[in-house]
Amino acid sequence: MEKAIIGRKVGMSQIFDADGKVIPVTVIEAGPCVVVQKKTSEKDGYEAVQLGFGDVGERKLTKPEKGHLDKAGVSPKRHLKEFKLNKAAEMNVGDVVKADAFAEGDHVDVTGISKGHGYAGVVARHAGSMGSGTDPSRIFKGKIGAGHMGVDQVTVMNLDVVKVDPELNMIVVRGAIPGPKGGLVTIRSSAKTIIAKKGDAGISANPQKASARVNPQKASARR
C-alpha cells in the first residue's frame, strides 16, 4: 500500500547494526497528520488526500485557510500538502496518519528544500568552469553560471527505514536527506521497484565456463 506523511528534519546521527557496523541515519519527526480534504475521481477527476501538519494559532491563518479547516472540523494547521495515493478512496476526512504507518524495512522517497547558500559563483554552484572561450567566443543563453545557490526542491529516492518509534513520532532513515535542521519534508513510499538482491554467483559446475576452470599455476589454486 502506498503511504505518505509530512514531517520535520531533526538531524543526523549514527547507529550500529548487529555486526557492529556504523549506519549514518537521519531522524525525522513524522506526523501526526490529519486528513483535511479528500479528492475523488467523480468530483475532481483524480483521487488524493490533503494532509495537515503542525498546530498553529488561528490568528496566523487567513480567513480562507481558517474556513477550509473549519469545514473539515480540523484544528488550525501550519502546513497542508496533497498526496495522490492509490488507496486514497479508503481514507476519510479527520483520519490521523502517524509514524507507525511506515515500518522498519520500508523504502521511501524523502522530499525537502535544500539549504540556501546565497549568491555563488559558477565553480561553487556547478563544480566546474564553463569551458574554453576560443569558439564560439560567447555565452549561450541558459548556460550555467553564477547565481542563487540552493533553496531547490530535492528528492532523495529509495531510502530504507531503519527504525520507527510511534510514541516519539519518529522515523529514522538510512543516509542523508535535503534541508537544514527543522526543515519541512515529505515522506512517501518509494516510486522505484525494489528488486531483491540475489546470492553470490559462486563457482559454476559447468567445466566450459571460466568460473569452473582452475589454473594450477596460480597461488590461490595451490593448496
Buried (B, 14 or more C-beta within 10 A) or exposed (E): EEBBBBBBBBEEEEEEEEEEEEBEBBBBBBBBBBBBBBBEEEEEEEBBBBBBBBEBEEEEBEEEBBEBBEEBEBEBBBBBBBBEBEEBBEBEBEEEBBBBBBEEEBBBBBBBBBBEEEEBEBEEBBEEEEEEEEEEEEEEEEEEEEEEBBEEEBBBEBBBBBEBEBEEBBBBBBBBBBBEEEBBBBBBBBEEEEEEEEEEEEEEEEEEEEEEEEEEEEEEEEE
